[in-house]
Amino acid sequence: MSKLKKIPEFSSEAEERIFWESHDSSEYVNWGKAQPALFPGLKPSTKTISLRLPEGLLDRIKIEANKRDMPYQSLIKVWLSEDVENHR
């Protein structure tokens, strides 16, 4: 492998983004020495949605969430995630 180029100093994230959009990182980084990185505290991006539910259904969900001592929105996310995984 030839000698790697020095990564320039950037004054902002935007400046760095522009640089990497037009440069090949393999000229600056020895990817053969790269190791997988873990980010256990990183939370996935979320998007707010509006979901209309019958009041009776929402009441039953809130009761179930209360039994589990968790917010009802969290319980809905858990149930949706489990259902999607089970039906893939």
Biotite code that builds the C-alpha atoms (Angstrom):
import biotite.structure as struc

atoms = struc.array([
    struc.Atom([0.000, 0.000, 0.000], chain_id="A", res_id=1, res_name="MET", atom_name="CA", element="C"),
    struc.Atom([1.297, 3.448, -0.824], chain_id="A", res_id=2, res_name="SER", atom_name="CA", element="C"),
    struc.Atom([1.774, 6.166, 1.760], chain_id="A", res_id=3, res_name="LYS", atom_name="CA", element="C"),
    struc.Atom([-1.511, 7.478, 3.123], chain_id="A", res_id=4, res_name="LEU", atom_name="CA", element="C"),
    struc.Atom([-2.457, 11.121, 2.755], chain_id="A", res_id=5, res_name="LYS", atom_name="CA", element="C"),
    struc.Atom([-2.885, 13.209, 5.903], chain_id="A", res_id=6, res_name="LYS", atom_name="CA", element="C"),
    struc.Atom([-6.521, 13.947, 6.788], chain_id="A", res_id=7, res_name="ILE", atom_name="CA", element="C"),
    struc.Atom([-6.941, 17.723, 6.850], chain_id="A", res_id=8, res_name="PRO", atom_name="CA", element="C"),
    struc.Atom([-8.208, 19.627, 9.872], chain_id="A", res_id=9, res_name="GLU", atom_name="CA", element="C"),
    struc.Atom([-11.822, 20.738, 9.519], chain_id="A", res_id=10, res_name="PHE", atom_name="CA", element="C"),
    struc.Atom([-13.394, 23.791, 11.096], chain_id="A", res_id=11, res_name="SER", atom_name="CA", element="C"),
    struc.Atom([-16.889, 22.278, 11.090], chain_id="A", res_id=12, res_name="SER", atom_name="CA", element="C"),
    struc.Atom([-18.791, 19.076, 10.494], chain_id="A", res_id=13, res_name="GLU", atom_name="CA", element="C"),
    struc.Atom([-20.274, 20.624, 7.350], chain_id="A", res_id=14, res_name="ALA", atom_name="CA", element="C"),
    struc.Atom([-16.778, 21.302, 5.976], chain_id="A", res_id=15, res_name="GLU", atom_name="CA", element="C"),
    struc.Atom([-15.748, 17.713, 6.715], chain_id="A", res_id=16, res_name="GLU", atom_name="CA", element="C"),
    struc.Atom([-18.897, 16.369, 5.043], chain_id="A", res_id=17, res_name="ARG", atom_name="CA", element="C"),
    struc.Atom([-18.145, 18.350, 1.877], chain_id="A", res_id=18, res_name="ILE", atom_name="CA", element="C"),
    struc.Atom([-14.576, 17.025, 1.861], chain_id="A", res_id=19, res_name="PHE", atom_name="CA", element="C"),
    struc.Atom([-15.562, 13.346, 2.184], chain_id="A", res_id=20, res_name="TRP", atom_name="CA", element="C"),
    struc.Atom([-18.253, 13.695, -0.480], chain_id="A", res_id=21, res_name="GLU", atom_name="CA", element="C"),
    struc.Atom([-15.505, 14.310, -3.038], chain_id="A", res_id=22, res_name="SER", atom_name="CA", element="C"),
    struc.Atom([-12.571, 12.239, -1.666], chain_id="A", res_id=23, res_name="HIS", atom_name="CA", element="C"),
    struc.Atom([-11.900, 8.503, -1.435], chain_id="A", res_id=24, res_name="ASP", atom_name="CA", element="C"),
    struc.Atom([-11.274, 7.540, 2.197], chain_id="A", res_id=25, res_name="SER", atom_name="CA", element="C"),
    struc.Atom([-8.974, 4.666, 1.171], chain_id="A", res_id=26, res_name="SER", atom_name="CA", element="C"),
    struc.Atom([-6.361, 7.295, 0.259], chain_id="A", res_id=27, res_name="GLU", atom_name="CA", element="C"),
    struc.Atom([-6.440, 8.533, 3.875], chain_id="A", res_id=28, res_name="TYR", atom_name="CA", element="C"),
    struc.Atom([-7.283, 5.500, 6.023], chain_id="A", res_id=29, res_name="VAL", atom_name="CA", element="C"),
    struc.Atom([-5.788, 1.995, 6.130], chain_id="A", res_id=30, res_name="ASN", atom_name="CA", element="C"),
    struc.Atom([-9.085, 0.092, 6.221], chain_id="A", res_id=31, res_name="TRP", atom_name="CA", element="C"),
    struc.Atom([-7.157, -3.195, 6.495], chain_id="A", res_id=32, res_name="GLY", atom_name="CA", element="C"),
    struc.Atom([-6.491, -2.306, 10.149], chain_id="A", res_id=33, res_name="LYS", atom_name="CA", element="C"),
    struc.Atom([-10.085, -1.276, 10.860], chain_id="A", res_id=34, res_name="ALA", atom_name="CA", element="C"),
    struc.Atom([-12.023, -3.069, 13.586], chain_id="A", res_id=35, res_name="GLN", atom_name="CA", element="C"),
    struc.Atom([-15.765, -3.233, 14.160], chain_id="A", res_id=36, res_name="PRO", atom_name="CA", element="C"),
    struc.Atom([-17.073, -0.537, 16.492], chain_id="A", res_id=37, res_name="ALA", atom_name="CA", element="C"),
    struc.Atom([-19.888, -0.976, 18.980], chain_id="A", res_id=38, res_name="LEU", atom_name="CA", element="C"),
    struc.Atom([-22.116, 1.859, 20.117], chain_id="A", res_id=39, res_name="PHE", atom_name="CA", element="C"),
    struc.Atom([-24.335, 0.327, 22.819], chain_id="A", res_id=40, res_name="PRO", atom_name="CA", element="C"),
    struc.Atom([-25.754, 3.673, 23.964], chain_id="A", res_id=41, res_name="GLY", atom_name="CA", element="C"),
    struc.Atom([-26.735, 4.803, 20.463], chain_id="A", res_id=42, res_name="LEU", atom_name="CA", element="C"),
    struc.Atom([-30.470, 4.962, 20.023], chain_id="A", res_id=43, res_name="LYS", atom_name="CA", element="C"),
    struc.Atom([-32.064, 4.534, 16.614], chain_id="A", res_id=44, res_name="PRO", atom_name="CA", element="C"),
    struc.Atom([-33.660, 7.547, 14.995], chain_id="A", res_id=45, res_name="SER", atom_name="CA", element="C"),
    struc.Atom([-37.366, 7.788, 15.542], chain_id="A", res_id=46, res_name="THR", atom_name="CA", element="C"),
    struc.Atom([-40.162, 9.457, 13.654], chain_id="A", res_id=47, res_name="LYS", atom_name="CA", element="C"),
    struc.Atom([-43.345, 10.783, 15.171], chain_id="A", res_id=48, res_name="THR", atom_name="CA", element="C"),
    struc.Atom([-46.542, 9.452, 13.625], chain_id="A", res_id=49, res_name="ILE", atom_name="CA", element="C"),
    struc.Atom([-50.203, 9.975, 14.283], chain_id="A", res_id=50, res_name="SER", atom_name="CA", element="C"),
    struc.Atom([-52.210, 6.815, 14.891], chain_id="A", res_id=51, res_name="LEU", atom_name="CA", element="C"),
    struc.Atom([-55.947, 6.836, 15.437], chain_id="A", res_id=52, res_name="ARG", atom_name="CA", element="C"),
    struc.Atom([-57.186, 4.072, 17.721], chain_id="A", res_id=53, res_name="LEU", atom_name="CA", element="C"),
    struc.Atom([-60.640, 3.342, 19.076], chain_id="A", res_id=54, res_name="PRO", atom_name="CA", element="C"),
    struc.Atom([-60.876, 4.724, 22.621], chain_id="A", res_id=55, res_name="GLU", atom_name="CA", element="C"),
    struc.Atom([-61.702, 1.296, 24.057], chain_id="A", res_id=56, res_name="GLY", atom_name="CA", element="C"),
    struc.Atom([-58.597, -0.241, 22.500], chain_id="A", res_id=57, res_name="LEU", atom_name="CA", element="C"),
    struc.Atom([-56.402, 2.574, 23.758], chain_id="A", res_id=58, res_name="LEU", atom_name="CA", element="C"),
    struc.Atom([-57.879, 2.181, 27.244], chain_id="A", res_id=59, res_name="ASP", atom_name="CA", element="C"),
    struc.Atom([-57.069, -1.553, 27.217], chain_id="A", res_id=60, res_name="ARG", atom_name="CA", element="C"),
    struc.Atom([-53.525, -0.836, 26.021], chain_id="A", res_id=61, res_name="ILE", atom_name="CA", element="C"),
    struc.Atom([-53.053, 1.714, 28.813], chain_id="A", res_id=62, res_name="LYS", atom_name="CA", element="C"),
    struc.Atom([-54.278, -0.848, 31.385], chain_id="A", res_id=63, res_name="ILE", atom_name="CA", element="C"),
    struc.Atom([-51.798, -3.442, 30.073], chain_id="A", res_id=64, res_name="GLU", atom_name="CA", element="C"),
    struc.Atom([-48.989, -0.874, 30.098], chain_id="A", res_id=65, res_name="ALA", atom_name="CA", element="C"),
    struc.Atom([-49.860, 0.096, 33.659], chain_id="A", res_id=66, res_name="ASN", atom_name="CA", element="C"),
    struc.Atom([-49.651, -3.571, 34.726], chain_id="A", res_id=67, res_name="LYS", atom_name="CA", element="C"),
    struc.Atom([-46.135, -3.654, 33.259], chain_id="A", res_id=68, res_name="ARG", atom_name="CA", element="C"),
    struc.Atom([-45.229, -0.275, 34.779], chain_id="A", res_id=69, res_name="ASP", atom_name="CA", element="C"),
    struc.Atom([-44.304, 1.222, 31.416], chain_id="A", res_id=70, res_name="MET", atom_name="CA", element="C"),
    struc.Atom([-45.610, 4.009, 29.173], chain_id="A", res_id=71, res_name="PRO", atom_name="CA", element="C"),
    struc.Atom([-48.342, 2.837, 26.816], chain_id="A", res_id=72, res_name="TYR", atom_name="CA", element="C"),
    struc.Atom([-46.442, 4.178, 23.778], chain_id="A", res_id=73, res_name="GLN", atom_name="CA", element="C"),
    struc.Atom([-43.485, 1.970, 24.725], chain_id="A", res_id=74, res_name="SER", atom_name="CA", element="C"),
    struc.Atom([-45.735, -1.052, 25.046], chain_id="A", res_id=75, res_name="LEU", atom_name="CA", element="C"),
    struc.Atom([-47.213, -0.377, 21.604], chain_id="A", res_id=76, res_name="ILE", atom_name="CA", element="C"),
    struc.Atom([-43.655, -0.197, 20.159], chain_id="A", res_id=77, res_name="LYS", atom_name="CA", element="C"),
    struc.Atom([-42.701, -3.488, 21.841], chain_id="A", res_id=78, res_name="VAL", atom_name="CA", element="C"),
    struc.Atom([-45.805, -5.243, 20.536], chain_id="A", res_id=79, res_name="TRP", atom_name="CA", element="C"),
    struc.Atom([-45.314, -3.883, 17.014], chain_id="A", res_id=80, res_name="LEU", atom_name="CA", element="C"),
    struc.Atom([-41.662, -4.880, 16.977], chain_id="A", res_id=81, res_name="SER", atom_name="CA", element="C"),
    struc.Atom([-42.410, -8.399, 18.238], chain_id="A", res_id=82, res_name="GLU", atom_name="CA", element="C"),
    struc.Atom([-45.188, -8.865, 15.692], chain_id="A", res_id=83, res_name="ASP", atom_name="CA", element="C"),
    struc.Atom([-43.023, -7.691, 12.795], chain_id="A", res_id=84, res_name="VAL", atom_name="CA", element="C"),
    struc.Atom([-40.170, -9.998, 13.862], chain_id="A", res_id=85, res_name="GLU", atom_name="CA", element="C"),
    struc.Atom([-42.530, -12.976, 14.219], chain_id="A", res_id=86, res_name="ASN", atom_name="CA", element="C"),
    struc.Atom([-44.041, -12.448, 10.760], chain_id="A", res_id=87, res_name="HIS", atom_name="CA", element="C"),
    struc.Atom([-40.874, -11.854, 8.742], chain_id="A", res_id=88, res_name="ARG", atom_name="CA", element="C"),
])
